[in-house]
């Protein structure tokens, strides 16, 4: 499975208003619940927060890739959010985050989890992809960045 295969229009949001890492994770988790990606918001958020405790998912350049692996996840997914205002994320480069790529992975998806995370991180390190993120003006634009 590839990132392009799990990017869905209903999980791509533009101009998301949030004041903190906690708020954006909650908003995207509720979106996952609405779309049937997870069965329990609190359990999923707990999994994401446990991963955040291991080390920051703010990879720099205004990008964060938080992720949660849990038995409440029904299928692998990525929710993409372009924030209306940057939020503090304790990123590796010390800069706030503007783009959040929240991964949801079922508990039995160990290899899939690592593959998706690696592919997404590699794509986001590409200067061309980051430029496309910067000039995106809609959810449609964000979705198209990962089409193959």
C-alpha positions as CSV (number, residue, x, y, z in Angstrom):
1,X,0.0,0.0,0.0
2,X,1.2,3.5,-0.9
3,X,0.5,7.0,0.5
4,X,-1.1,7.8,-2.8
5,X,-3.5,4.8,-2.4
6,X,-4.7,6.0,1.0
7,X,-5.1,9.7,0.4
8,X,-8.8,10.3,0.2
9,X,-10.5,13.6,-0.6
10,X,-12.7,13.4,2.5
11,X,-9.6,13.2,4.7
12,X,-7.9,16.3,3.2
13,X,-8.7,19.6,4.9
14,X,-7.5,23.1,4.0
15,X,-7.4,26.2,6.3
16,X,-8.0,24.2,9.5
17,X,-8.3,26.3,12.6
18,X,-6.5,25.0,15.7
19,X,-4.5,26.6,18.5
20,X,-2.5,23.6,19.6
21,X,-1.1,20.2,18.6
22,X,-3.8,18.7,20.9
23,X,-6.6,20.5,19.1
24,X,-5.5,19.5,15.6
25,X,-5.1,15.8,16.6
26,X,-8.6,15.9,18.1
27,X,-10.1,17.4,15.0
28,X,-8.5,14.9,12.7
29,X,-9.4,12.0,15.0
30,X,-13.0,13.1,14.9
31,X,-12.8,13.2,11.1
32,X,-11.5,9.7,11.2
33,X,-14.4,8.6,13.4
34,X,-16.9,10.2,11.0
35,X,-15.3,8.5,8.0
36,X,-15.2,5.1,9.7
37,X,-11.4,4.9,9.9
38,X,-11.4,4.5,13.7
39,X,-14.0,3.2,16.1
40,X,-13.0,5.2,19.2
41,X,-11.6,8.8,19.3
42,X,-10.2,8.6,22.8
43,X,-8.4,5.3,22.3
44,X,-6.9,6.5,19.0
45,X,-5.8,9.9,20.5
46,X,-4.2,7.9,23.3
47,X,-2.1,5.9,20.8
48,X,-1.1,9.1,19.0
49,X,-0.1,10.8,22.2
50,X,1.9,7.7,23.4
51,X,3.9,7.9,20.1
52,X,4.4,11.7,20.6
53,X,5.9,10.9,24.1
54,X,8.6,8.9,22.4
55,X,9.8,11.9,20.4
56,X,8.6,14.7,18.2
57,X,6.8,14.0,15.0
58,X,7.5,17.5,13.8
59,X,10.1,16.8,11.1
60,X,10.9,20.4,10.2
61,X,10.0,22.8,7.4
62,X,6.5,23.3,9.0
63,X,5.6,19.6,8.7
64,X,4.4,17.1,11.3
65,X,3.6,13.4,10.8
66,X,1.9,12.2,14.0
67,X,0.7,8.6,13.9
68,X,-1.2,6.1,15.9
69,X,-1.3,2.4,15.7
70,X,-4.3,0.9,17.5
71,X,-6.9,-1.9,17.5
72,X,-9.6,0.8,17.1
73,X,-8.2,1.6,13.6
74,X,-10.3,-0.2,10.9
75,X,-8.0,0.6,7.9
76,X,-4.8,2.5,7.2
77,X,-5.4,6.2,6.3
78,X,-3.7,9.5,6.2
79,X,-5.5,12.7,7.1
80,X,-3.9,15.8,5.7
81,X,-4.5,19.3,7.2
82,X,-3.1,22.7,6.1
83,X,-3.5,24.9,9.2
84,X,-4.9,28.4,9.0
85,X,-2.2,29.5,11.5
86,X,1.0,27.6,12.4
87,X,1.0,25.8,15.8
88,X,3.9,24.9,18.1
89,X,4.9,21.2,17.8
90,X,8.4,20.9,19.3
91,X,9.7,20.3,15.8
92,X,13.2,19.2,15.1
93,X,14.0,22.6,13.6
94,X,12.2,24.5,16.4
95,X,9.7,26.0,14.0
96,X,5.9,25.7,14.3
97,X,3.9,23.4,12.0
98,X,1.6,24.4,9.1
99,X,1.0,20.9,7.6
100,X,-0.1,17.8,9.6
101,X,-0.2,14.4,8.1
102,X,-1.9,12.1,10.7
103,X,-1.5,8.4,10.0
104,X,-3.9,5.8,11.3
105,X,-2.6,2.3,11.3
106,X,-4.3,-0.9,12.5
107,X,-2.5,-2.8,15.2
108,X,-1.6,-5.6,12.9
109,X,0.0,-3.2,10.4
110,X,3.6,-3.2,11.5
111,X,5.3,-3.4,8.1
112,X,2.6,-1.3,6.5
113,X,3.1,1.4,9.2
114,X,6.8,1.6,8.6
115,X,6.4,1.6,4.8
116,X,3.8,4.3,4.8
117,X,5.7,6.5,7.3
118,X,8.9,6.1,5.3
119,X,7.3,6.9,2.0
120,X,5.5,9.9,3.4
121,X,8.6,11.3,5.1
122,X,10.7,10.7,1.9
123,X,8.1,12.5,-0.2
124,X,8.0,15.4,2.2
125,X,11.7,15.8,2.1
126,X,11.5,16.5,-1.6
127,X,11.9,20.2,-2.4
128,X,9.3,20.0,-5.2
129,X,6.7,18.5,-2.9
130,X,7.3,21.1,-0.2
131,X,7.0,23.9,-2.8
132,X,3.6,22.4,-4.0
133,X,2.5,22.4,-0.3
134,X,3.4,26.1,0.0
135,X,1.5,27.1,-3.1
136,X,-1.6,24.9,-2.5
137,X,-4.8,26.9,-2.2
138,X,-7.3,24.2,-1.7
139,X,-7.9,20.7,-0.4
140,X,-7.9,19.6,-4.0
141,X,-4.4,20.9,-4.5
142,X,-3.2,19.1,-1.3
143,X,-4.7,15.8,-2.5
144,X,-3.1,16.1,-6.0
145,X,0.4,16.4,-4.5
146,X,0.4,12.7,-3.7
147,X,-1.3,11.3,-6.8
148,X,0.8,9.0,-8.8
